[in-house]
């Protein structure tokens, strides 16, 4: 959230995470910390693969 990759991420008491990419986007339910790390990795990969190459 610090770099605005997600709109919000909230941990619920059962250990799951609720995340939203945009304020009006769908809420995703992630199973736990490992799923949050996987999501972060997927976002970083997508960002890096769509950036123009600097020479």
N, C-alpha and C positions, 0 to 999 in steps of 0.2 A: 504494500500500500504506500510505502514511503516514496517509491518512484512512480506511483500512479499506474501500476500494472493491473491493479484490482480496485474496484470501487470500495468494497468492504469484505472483511473476513471476520467471522465471529465464531468462537469456540463455544459449543453448547455443553451442558453438564455431562452428557454421556460420552464425551471425547470426540464427537464428530465436529466438523467445521462447516459453516454455511458461508459460501462465497458468492460474490456478484461482480461481474466484470464492469458493468455500467449501472447507474442508478435505476434505469428502467429495464435492466436485463433479467434473465431468469436466474433464480437462486439455485446453485449447485450444492449438493451435500457430499462432503468428502469424509471418508471413513476414519481418518485420523492423521497424525503428523506425517506419516510416510506419503499419504496422498497429497498433502499440502506441498511437500518437497517435490513430488512428481509434477504437480501443476506448475510450480515455479520454474522447474526445468523446461517444461513444454513451452511456457511463455517466453523464457529467455531464448530458447531455440528458434521459436517463430520470429522473434525480434531480430536475432542475428542473421537468420536466413533471408530476411526481406530487406535488410539494409544494403544500400549500394556499396560496392567495394571502393575503398579509398586508396589511391595509388600515390 
